[in-house]
Amino acid sequence: MRTVSVSVDVEIDDFLYELSNNDRRYLMECLKEDGYIPEDFKIEPDGTLNQGTDSTLDRHLKSLLGKEWKLTKEEEETIINIAKKYDHG
């Protein structure tokens, strides 16, 4: 019997974008079951991940929304520089 091997180059973002919300949620549930997604992450109805609302960091970050006018220029630059460090999009 002859074996054929095929290689397909697929961008993950393109693949995920094409999935329906149900398919994306199913994929995330499978990844979570297999240990690729931490147990404390919540899978939203649209298939996106949420680390939970009881994160102290999340609560503090959300408290800054709409209040940039209260920050000093130095505080704003510090927050922007930290965010840029992790922004790969």
N, C-alpha and C positions, 0 to 999 in steps of 0.2 A: 504494500500500500504506500502510496506517495503522500508526503506531508508538504503542505504549502504554508508558508509564513507570510503574513501581510503586516506592514507597518503603516499606521495612519497617524498623521500629525494633526492633533486637534488642540486648539487653545481651550483651556479650562473655562475662561470667561465666556467664550462663544458657546460652549456646551451648556453651561449653567443658564445662560440667557435664553436658550431655546427650550429649556424645560418648562413645563407647566408648574404652577405652584404645588400641585399634588405630587408630581414627580420629584420636584426639588425637595419637598418635605420628606418623601420616602427615602431619597438618597441620603439626606442628613440623618434620618433615623437609623438607617443601616450603618452609616459611618460611626454614629454614636454607640450603637450596639457592639460594633467591632472594636471600640476603644479609641477611635481616631478623633473623637470629639469628647472633651471632658464632660463628666456627668452633670456638673452644675450649669452647663449651658442649656438654655431652653430653646426648643425649635418652634419658631413662630408659625402661624397658619400659612404664611406665604413661603415658607421654607427657609427663611433667614434665621440666623442664630442670634441669641440674646444671652448674655452672661448672667442675666437676672437683674432685678431692680433693687436688690438689697446690697449692692456693692457700694461701699463707702465712697470710692473714687467716682463712680457714676453719679451718685447723688450730688457730690461736690461740683463735678463738671456741669451737670444740669443746672445747678444753682447759679452758674456764671452766664447762662444764656440770656441775652438781652441786657446784660449789665456791663458791657464792655466800657461804657462811659464812666463807670466807677473805678476802673483800673488805671494805674499809672502807666506811663509809656513803657517803663521797665518791666512791669508785671505782664503787660500785653506781649512784649517782645519775648519774655521768658516762656510764656504759654505757647506762642507761635513756634518758637524754636523747638520746644519739646514735641509739639504736634508734627512738625516737619520731619523730625527724626524717625517717626513711625508711619508717615504718609508715603506709601509706595504706589499710589494710584495716580 
